[in-house]
């Protein structure tokens, strides 16, 4: 008996890095989550996150994806219609040292210059594909009208059936 692919994609499997105690040395940023390209660290007291891209991806692919995501955030944060749908944008950053729970330097697993900082949004994020058709179309059209074409992997905190804040969007997609 096979597993239904839609059902399997909804299973929340823990990430390997989740149990490592990763943090950015000399800061209050510690591991929050991760995705296909990067690890997200949060400083919940300062209400900020830093997404740092991992070196397990080819440098060309990681750089292109990072540049596309940063450009999309910059467009969205400068646009009155999109600014309210995304976390506050603080821009690119350089990360000095990332350590694990045993204080081992694991910085070589990350591209120190492929990092950005944004507002930490508390709440339960859900995948964009799980939103109502009307809300998904509304948000997709808003982003697309500003040249932001990649929203397939977007996640959002939803309040009263509408996107409150969305993350993981880019100008375009790059194949892994």
C-alpha positions in Angstrom: 0.0 0.0 0.0 1.5 3.3 -1.1 1.5 6.6 0.9 -0.7 9.4 -0.4 1.9 12.1 -1.5 -0.3 15.0 -0.4 -0.7 13.4 3.1 3.0 12.6 3.3 4.0 16.1 2.5 2.1 17.4 5.5 3.9 15.2 8.0 6.2 17.3 10.2 9.5 15.5 10.3 12.2 17.0 12.6 15.2 18.5 10.9 18.6 17.1 11.7 19.9 20.5 12.8 17.0 20.9 15.3 18.8 18.8 17.9 22.3 20.3 17.4 21.8 23.4 19.6 23.0 25.7 16.8 23.4 29.4 17.5 25.2 32.4 16.2 28.1 33.1 18.5 28.2 36.4 20.4 24.4 37.0 19.8 21.1 35.8 21.1 20.2 34.1 17.8 19.6 30.4 18.2 18.2 27.7 15.8 14.5 28.1 15.0 13.8 26.2 11.8 15.2 25.4 8.4 14.3 24.9 4.8 15.8 23.6 1.5 18.5 26.3 1.4 19.0 27.8 4.8 18.7 27.6 8.6 16.6 30.3 10.4 18.0 31.6 13.7 15.8 33.7 16.0 16.4 36.2 18.7 12.9 36.3 20.2 13.7 39.0 22.7 14.8 41.4 19.8 11.9 39.9 17.6 14.3 39.2 14.7 15.4 36.2 12.6 18.4 35.6 10.5 18.3 33.2 7.6 21.7 31.8 6.8 22.2 29.7 3.6 23.9 26.3 4.0 26.9 25.2 2.0 25.4 21.8 1.2 24.0 23.6 -1.9 26.2 24.6 -4.7 27.5 28.2 -4.3 26.0 29.3 -7.6 22.6 28.0 -6.8 22.7 29.3 -3.2 23.8 32.7 -4.3 21.2 32.9 -7.1 18.5 31.8 -4.7 19.6 34.2 -2.0 19.8 37.2 -4.4 16.3 36.4 -5.7 14.9 36.2 -2.2 16.6 39.4 -1.0 15.5 41.3 -4.1 11.9 40.2 -3.5 12.0 41.2 0.1 13.4 44.6 -0.9 10.7 45.1 -3.5 8.0 44.0 -1.0 9.2 46.1 1.9 9.3 49.2 -0.3 5.8 48.6 -1.6 2.8 50.0 0.3 0.6 47.1 -0.8 3.0 44.3 0.1 4.8 45.8 3.2 1.9 44.8 5.5 2.0 41.2 4.3 5.7 40.5 5.1 7.9 40.7 8.2 9.8 43.9 8.6 12.9 43.8 6.5 16.3 44.6 8.0 18.4 43.5 5.0 21.5 41.4 4.3 23.9 40.6 7.1 27.3 38.8 7.5 27.4 36.1 10.1 30.7 35.6 11.9 30.6 32.2 13.7 28.0 29.6 14.1 28.5 27.0 16.8 26.7 23.9 17.9 25.5 23.0 21.4 29.0 21.8 22.4 30.6 25.1 21.2 32.1 23.5 18.1 32.6 26.0 15.3 30.4 24.7 12.4 30.6 27.9 10.3 32.0 25.9 7.4 28.5 24.5 6.9 27.2 28.0 6.1 27.8 30.8 3.6 28.6 33.6 6.0 27.8 36.3 3.4 24.4 34.7 2.4 22.4 35.8 5.3 19.5 38.3 5.9 17.7 39.6 8.9 13.9 40.2 9.2 11.3 40.5 11.9 10.4 37.5 14.0 6.7 36.7 13.5 5.3 34.6 16.3 2.5 32.2 15.3 1.8 29.0 13.4 2.9 29.2 9.8 1.0 27.2 7.3 2.0 26.4 3.7 0.6 28.7 1.1 -1.0 25.8 -0.8 -3.3 25.2 2.2 -4.9 28.7 2.1 -8.3 29.2 0.6 -8.3 29.5 -3.2 -9.5 33.1 -3.0 -6.8 34.2 -0.5 -4.1 32.3 -2.4 -5.1 34.1 -5.7 -5.3 37.5 -4.0 -1.8 37.2 -2.5 -0.3 35.6 -5.6 -1.7 38.4 -7.8 -0.4 41.1 -5.4 3.1 39.7 -5.4 3.1 39.0 -9.2 2.0 42.5 -10.0 5.3 43.7 -8.3 7.5 41.2 -10.2 7.7 38.6 -7.4 6.9 35.4 -9.3 7.9 32.7 -6.9 5.4 32.0 -4.1 5.1 28.2 -4.4 7.0 27.5 -1.2 5.6 30.5 0.7 4.3 30.0 4.3 2.0 32.4 6.1 0.6 33.2 9.5 -3.2 33.6 8.8 -5.6 35.7 10.8 -9.3 35.8 10.1 -8.8 33.8 6.9 -6.3 36.3 5.5 -2.5 36.4 5.2 -1.1 38.3 8.2 2.6 37.8 7.3 4.2 35.7 4.5 7.7 34.3 4.2 9.7 32.3 1.7 9.1 34.1 -1.6 11.5 35.2 -4.3 11.6 36.8 -7.7 12.1 33.5 -9.4 12.8 29.8 -8.6 16.1 28.1 -9.0 16.2 24.3 -9.3 18.1 22.4 -6.6 
